[in-house]
Amino acid sequence: MEEKLWTVARFPSGDWTYGGKKTDPAYSEGEIYQISAVTPKDAVKKAQAQRRKDVKRAKANEAESTEN
């Protein structure tokens, strides 16, 4: 199967969804990811992993800036 570019969104409630356009008004309150994957479930998993990395990196940067 070929990979496809998926739009994956995380809402403030913690729910994840996929499909639609990244400009969709329903996504205005959420975090939006553009993920290349074979299936939509794979895209959501990849988006969740990317968010974990981003959150971890942000926390590390925040801790570093408060130490200085």
Buried (B, 14 or more C-beta within 10 A) or exposed (E): EEEEEBBBBBEEEEEBBBEBEEEBEEBEEBBBBEBEBEEBEBBBBBBBEBBEEEEEEEEEEEEEEEEE
